[in-house]
Amino acid sequence: MRYRNIFILIFSIFTGYFSSLFAESPYARKFEGHFQEYDGHRLDLIDKFLPKNPIIFEAGGHYGQDSVRFAQKWPFSTIITFEPNPHAYEKLLEAISNFHNIFPQNLALNTYNGTAVLNVCYGTTGDNPVFEGASSLLPASEGMKIHYQGPKIEVPCVILDDWCTENNISHIDFMWLDLEGLELQTLKSSPHILKTVQVIYTETNFYKFREGMTQYRELKQFLERSGFKLLSHWYTEGLQGDAIFVRQEIFPKGIKTHFR
């Protein structure tokens, strides 16, 4: 029963009922860091650390909603978005068709170049695409297999460092990661481009939904060793969250004061 309750809560994120469930949920909504008031305006906070024409890399483009938000927020930006799921990629192409600064790639970010198995998530019934935002290269953990049912498909995958070299991408200003647990592994495999990144927005995990899934503590420790500091972290205790990390050199001085 515990696994089922966790699954219902997590997937309510994708169906829009997340906030209404918190009143009855044992999983408390929490925050750490600074500028909690930017919840709901997180791109406005990130914008304070970026140039007007940033290079943005998005891993996990899904249906393109966030890609469009980036293009609207930063009209002079270059946005590279990876989405390996063919069905989601088709929807992404439709969503971004009017934006000329978004460059979609039907690729998975990984720790090697070649092909990988994408575990597409269609929910407990195994036939509902509304849940495919939770698809991952990582297999479901034993207790979550019943909830992560769906097809397994072969998709092309790349190491980000290699892809950037081949495509003459010298730096990334802003990295947006939604990899369903593969964040740490892929960052470790691309140390050269990581050195150029100024801001990282990443999903965080406190529960082993998938085998080998990155947990928040080890991800934070790695990013701190790589020259980043935690700016803001909105999360649900015991489940998942979202965090913003900023390069130490541009981390705001006098952090207790608000931005003007």
C-alpha positions in Angstrom: 0.0 0.0 0.0 2.9 2.3 0.7 4.3 2.0 -2.8 0.8 2.7 -4.3 0.4 5.9 -2.2 3.8 7.1 -3.2 3.0 6.4 -6.9 -0.3 8.2 -6.8 1.3 11.2 -5.2 4.2 11.4 -7.6 2.1 11.0 -10.7 -0.3 13.6 -9.5 2.5 16.0 -10.4 2.0 15.2 -14.0 -1.8 15.4 -13.9 -2.1 18.6 -12.1 -3.5 17.6 -8.7 -0.2 17.8 -6.7 -1.1 20.8 -4.5 -4.5 19.5 -3.5 -3.0 16.3 -2.2 -0.5 17.9 0.2 -3.2 18.6 2.8 -3.7 14.8 3.2 -0.2 13.6 2.4 2.3 12.5 5.1 5.1 13.9 2.8 5.8 17.5 3.9 6.6 20.2 1.5 9.9 21.8 2.4 12.5 24.4 1.3 16.2 25.0 1.8 18.4 27.7 0.6 17.5 31.3 -0.3 14.7 33.1 -2.2 11.8 30.8 -1.4 9.5 33.5 -2.6 10.5 32.8 -6.2 8.5 29.5 -6.1 6.2 30.0 -9.1 8.7 32.5 -10.7 11.8 30.3 -10.8 12.9 31.5 -14.3 12.9 35.0 -13.0 15.4 34.0 -10.3 17.5 32.1 -12.8 17.4 35.1 -15.2 19.4 37.1 -12.7 22.5 34.9 -13.3 22.3 34.7 -17.1 23.3 36.9 -20.1 20.5 38.1 -22.4 21.5 35.6 -25.0 22.2 32.4 -23.0 22.9 29.0 -24.4 20.4 26.7 -22.7 20.7 22.9 -22.6 17.6 20.9 -21.6 17.7 17.2 -21.0 14.2 15.7 -20.9 12.3 18.0 -23.2 9.1 15.9 -23.0 6.3 17.7 -24.8 8.2 21.0 -25.1 6.3 23.1 -22.5 9.5 24.1 -20.7 11.3 24.7 -24.0 8.6 27.2 -25.0 8.9 28.9 -21.6 12.6 29.3 -22.1 12.1 30.7 -25.6 9.6 33.2 -24.3 11.7 34.2 -21.3 14.9 34.5 -23.3 14.0 35.4 -26.9 17.7 35.8 -27.9 18.8 32.5 -26.4 19.9 29.3 -28.1 18.0 26.4 -26.7 19.1 22.8 -27.2 16.6 20.2 -26.0 17.1 16.4 -25.8 14.1 14.1 -25.8 14.6 10.4 -26.6 11.0 9.2 -26.5 9.7 9.2 -30.1 6.1 9.9 -29.1 7.0 12.7 -26.8 9.4 14.1 -29.4 6.6 14.4 -32.0 4.6 16.5 -29.5 7.7 18.5 -28.7 8.2 19.4 -32.4 4.6 20.5 -32.6 4.9 22.7 -29.5 8.1 24.5 -30.7 7.2 24.9 -34.3 6.9 28.7 -34.1 10.2 29.2 -32.3 13.4 29.4 -34.3 15.8 29.4 -31.4 14.9 25.9 -30.2 17.0 23.1 -31.6 15.5 19.7 -30.7 17.4 16.5 -30.7 15.8 13.0 -30.6 18.5 11.8 -28.2 19.0 10.5 -24.7 21.8 11.9 -22.5 23.9 9.1 -21.2 27.3 8.0 -20.0 28.3 6.5 -23.4 27.6 7.0 -27.1 25.5 4.5 -28.9 22.0 3.1 -28.1 20.2 2.4 -24.8 17.0 1.0 -23.6 14.4 3.6 -22.7 11.9 2.3 -20.1 8.8 4.1 -21.2 6.3 4.6 -18.4 2.6 4.2 -19.1 1.6 3.8 -15.4 0.1 0.9 -13.5 -2.1 -0.2 -16.3 0.8 0.0 -18.8 -1.2 1.8 -21.5 -1.6 5.4 -20.4 0.9 7.9 -22.1 0.0 10.6 -19.6 2.7 9.1 -17.4 5.5 8.9 -20.0 7.2 12.0 -18.4 8.5 9.5 -15.9 10.3 7.4 -18.5 13.9 6.7 -17.9 17.0 4.8 -19.0 17.1 3.3 -15.5 14.9 0.3 -14.8 12.3 0.5 -12.1 13.2 -0.6 -8.6 11.6 -3.8 -7.4 8.8 -2.1 -5.5 7.9 0.3 -8.3 7.8 -2.2 -11.2 4.1 -2.5 -10.9 3.7 1.2 -11.4 6.3 1.8 -14.1 4.8 -0.5 -16.7 5.2 0.2 -20.4 7.2 -0.7 -23.5 11.0 -0.8 -23.6 12.4 0.8 -26.7 15.9 1.3 -28.1 17.0 5.0 -28.5 20.2 6.7 -29.5 22.2 8.1 -26.7 25.3 10.4 -26.4 27.8 11.7 -23.9 27.2 15.5 -23.7 30.9 16.4 -23.9 31.3 14.5 -27.1 28.1 15.9 -28.6 29.1 19.4 -27.8 32.5 18.9 -29.3 31.0 17.5 -32.5 28.5 20.4 -32.7 30.9 23.2 -31.9 29.2 24.1 -28.6 31.9 25.7 -26.5 29.9 26.5 -23.4 26.4 26.2 -21.8 25.1 29.0 -19.6 22.1 27.2 -18.2 21.4 23.5 -17.8 17.9 22.1 -17.1 18.0 18.4 -16.1 15.0 16.2 -15.9 16.5 12.7 -16.3 14.5 10.6 -13.8 17.6 9.7 -11.8 20.5 9.8 -14.2 21.6 13.4 -13.4 24.8 12.5 -11.5 26.0 9.9 -13.9 25.7 12.1 -16.9 27.3 15.1 -15.3 30.2 13.0 -14.2 30.7 11.8 -17.8 30.9 15.4 -19.2 33.4 17.3 -17.0 34.6 19.7 -19.8 31.3 21.3 -20.6 30.2 21.2 -16.9 33.1 23.6 -16.2 31.4 26.2 -18.4 27.9 26.0 -16.9 26.7 28.9 -14.7 23.3 27.7 -13.5 21.9 24.2 -13.1 18.2 23.5 -12.5 17.7 19.8 -11.6 15.2 17.4 -10.4 16.1 15.9 -7.0 15.2 12.5 -5.5 14.9 11.2 -2.0 13.4 7.8 -2.8 14.7 4.9 -4.9 12.1 4.9 -7.6 14.5 3.3 -10.1 17.7 1.2 -9.8 20.8 3.4 -9.6 18.7 6.6 -9.3 20.7 9.6 -8.2 19.9 10.6 -4.6 19.9 14.3 -3.6 22.7 14.2 -1.1 25.3 12.7 -3.5 24.2 15.0 -6.3 24.6 18.1 -4.1 28.1 16.9 -2.9 29.2 16.4 -6.4 28.0 19.8 -7.6 29.7 21.5 -4.6 33.0 19.8 -5.4 32.5 21.0 -9.0 32.2 24.6 -8.0 28.5 25.2 -7.5 26.5 26.4 -4.5 22.9 25.6 -3.7 20.7 28.6 -4.3 17.2 27.2 -3.8 15.6 23.8 -3.3 11.9 23.2 -3.2 11.1 19.6 -2.3 8.7 17.1 -0.8 10.3 15.2 2.1 11.0 11.6 1.2 10.0 12.0 -2.4 11.2 14.5 -5.0 12.0 18.1 -5.6 13.7 20.7 -7.8 16.9 22.6 -7.0 18.8 25.5 -8.5 22.6 25.5 -8.2 24.7 28.5 -9.2 28.4 28.8 -9.9 30.3 30.0 -6.8 31.9 32.9 -8.7 28.5 34.5 -9.4 26.7 33.4 -6.3 25.1 36.6 -4.8 27.0 38.4 -2.0 25.0 39.4 1.1 22.7 36.5 0.5 20.3 37.7 3.2 19.2 40.6 1.2 16.7 40.3 -1.6 17.5 41.0 -5.3 16.5 44.5 -6.4 
